[in-house]
Amino acid sequence: MFFHFGMNTFTDSEWGNGNESSSQFNPTGLNAHQWVDVASKTGVSLVILTAKHHDWFCLWPSQYTQHSVKNSPWKNGHGDVVRELVDAANTSGIDVGLYLSPWDRHDKRYGLELEYNEYYLAQLQELLNRYGSVKEIWFDGAKGPNATKMNYYFGDWFSMVKELQSSINIFSDAGPDVRWVGDEKGYAGSTCWSTINRTSLRIGDGSIVGYLNVGDPRGTDWVPPECDVSIRTGWFWHKSEEPKPLSQLIDIYYNSVGRNCLLLLNVPPNSTGLISDADVRRLQEFGRAIDTIFTTNLAEGSISEASSQRGGKNGGFGPEKALDKDHLWTYWAPNNEAHKEHWIEIVAREKGFRFNVERIQEAIGLGQRIQSHEIYADGNLVANGTTIGNKRLHRLALGTLQAHRVRLHIRESRGLPLISSIGPYWQPEKVNIKNGTHQ
């Protein structure tokens, strides 16, 4: 979950101009524990805060600028939003990430390449030394029109980040650890590889968005995509806006998580310093809907068959491994026959499966392999696609089906396909948002 919060929250802006007064920032009811509680109940494992946006107002008391919370009326200048979020997240066992905008519309050093890059490094050091473990640091390549030729020293920034916190994940257009998906709609490509070639990319280059959306089957760098999208039209809170409808959030889920991608959903706190009631209600609906659809794999307890399995029937890689509870390190593996198509099939013991969604997962810890696949229900083709990766979710175009046999047929794969999980699910036409059950 992304928290876009800062000066823009109080000026009804998306991009501040950097001339705002620190006195405008005053979230009198700020409660980071409420933010984290909302995130936790939605099923979120990591929250990212805009420690500084383009206007360069800092949500922590930086020693390198006066344009920060220390010169605001909030808590008489003794507040620290970053500290409050970190403490709340640590209490709840949720990881923390931070975004520090490279573009600065306030500081006079912006546009002076060496001076500004040194200044930016100093503030990165503050954040990474002062607040404990940060799991993700979020960069973009935004630049002001007055400094389009100014270089950001990303190599130096990344090196220092890893020196200070070696286990951190660095996000940018080109990674090195997590990449942008190329849009802000929350949609990964229908083909989506976790691999790219980082050396051919330049952060902030708009011509690479198509490449980032799809990835590269020949890529040498493992840089999985992250889909950033806001629950509202804007990224910051605006009184005039409402959260997106539940149906749109579910579409986003299928097109991000369901396409081998991480979903980073922005939920902006309001000017009081709380996540608005309307957003809380929509997130509750969203979380209950996802639980309703995906809590029960309808194939549990079914019979599993496959074209072959590694090591024979006692080899430990049988099709039943795709139906167990361990979705990461147990998996079905066919035997090593080159240029052969492979399949795994789930057979109902009694009434058959009533389903309209199919979930497939590769053993992603051993790489992404599948290039083309099809889903059959009682011998009829009901869905097809290219990549699978960590998770592929198919909503069946034919709607709800009743079938005794559901088969995954793998047409093309780079090496042997390894399937860690497979199963039919049912998304009800209407989800009862009051109690999370379906009608």
Sequence and secondary structure as in RCSB ss.txt:
>XXXX:A:sequence
MFFHFGMNTFTDSEWGNGNESSSQFNPTGLNAHQWVDVASKTGVSLVILTAKHHDWFCLWPSQYTQHSVKNSPWK
NGHGDVVRELVDAANTSGIDVGLYLSPWDRHDKRYGLELEYNEYYLAQLQELLNRYGSVKEIWFDGAKGPNATKM
NYYFGDWFSMVKELQSSINIFSDAGPDVRWVGDEKGYAGSTCWSTINRTSLRIGDGSIVGYLNVGDPRGTDWVPP
ECDVSIRTGWFWHKSEEPKPLSQLIDIYYNSVGRNCLLLLNVPPNSTGLISDADVRRLQEFGRAIDTIFTTNLAE
GSISEASSQRGGKNGGFGPEKALDKDHLWTYWAPNNEAHKEHWIEIVAREKGFRFNVERIQEAIGLGQRIQSHEI
YADGNLVANGTTIGNKRLHRLALGTLQAHRVRLHIRESRGLPLISSIGPYWQPEKVNIKNGTHQ
>XXXX:A:secstr
 EE  SHHHHHT SS  S   GGG   TT  HHHHHHHHHHHT SEEEEEEE TT  BSS  TT SSBGGGSSGG
GGT  HHHHHHHHHHHHT EEEEEE S  SS TTTT HHHHHHHHHHHHHHHHHHSS  SEEE      GGGTT 
   HHHHHHHHHHH TT EEEETT SSEEE S SSS   SS  SEE GGG  TT GGGHHHHHH  TT SEE  E
EEEEESSSSSS  TT     HHHHHHHHHHHTTBT EEEEE    TTSS  HHHHHHHHHHHHHHHHHHS  TTT
T EEEES  TTGGGSS  GGGGGSS TTT  B     TT  EEEEEE SSS EEESEEEEEE GGG   EEEEEE
EETTEEEEEES  TT EEEE TT SEEESEEEEEEEEESSS  EEEEEEE   SSB TTTS B 
